[in-house]
Amino acid sequence: MTNYIKAEGFDFAIIGIDTNQERIIYSKQQMIDTLVLGGLSIDESIEYLEHNTWNSQTGNNTPIYLHPITNQELIELLQKPH
């Protein structure tokens, strides 16, 4: 039986599933976009999501909130000294 925990109202922002840990993966940007379309500013959307969603821990199946990066950002990240 799967125990996926969903962030209510953000089905459109689901971009994948971690089947090993039974966690839904959401795009942070798509979550922001959803709230902006609902009338909040970008800053209000980020503040709301940080306070009410992204920083909430709901157990082992807490969703993953992903900030996608571009190929260029990945290259720059990998080139930084550790």
N, C-alpha and C positions, 0 to 999 in steps of 0.2 A: 504494500500500500504506500502511495506517495504522500508526503507531508509538506507539499509546497506551500509556502506562505506568500500571499500576493500583497502588493501595495495597491490598495483599493483605488480605482479610478484611473489607473495607469496601464491598462492592458495594451494600449497602443504602443507603449514604450518598451514592451518586452522584446528583447533581441536574442534571447537564448535561454538554455536551461543547463545547469550543472547537474547531470544525472547521477554522478557519484555521491554528491552531498545533498541532492534533492533541493536545489536552490534555483530560483528564477533569477535571470540576469536582465536588468533594466538599463537602458541608455539614460544617463543623467540629462543629456541635452534634450532628448525627446520628452522627458518628464517636465523640464523647464518649459519647453514649447507648448505642452498641454496646458499648463497654468497661464502662460502668456495669452494663449487663444481664449482662455476663460476670463481675461480682463486684468490680470496682475502684470506688473512691470517685471522685467528680468530680475532686478534686484529683489523685489518682493517674492518672486517665485523661488529664487535661490535660498533666501532666508527662511521661507516656509518649509522647503524641502529639507534643508539642513536641520532645522529644529524638530520637525514632525516625522520625517521619514528616513533620511540618509543616516542619521546618527542613532536611530532606534535599534535596539537589539531585541529580537523576538525569539531567541533560542538558536539551536543548531541550524535551523532552516531559514534564517534571516536572509532575505534576498541580497543579491550582489548588485551594487549600483556602480556602473561602469562609465568612466569618462574616456570615450574613444580618442585615440590620437592618430594623427596623420603619419604617413610613411616618413616624412621629413622629421617630425617630432621623435619618432622611434629611432631613427638614425642618430640624431643629436643626443638622445638619452643613452644609447649604447656606446657612444664615443666619449662620454664623460668619464673621467677617472674615478675609480671607486675609492 
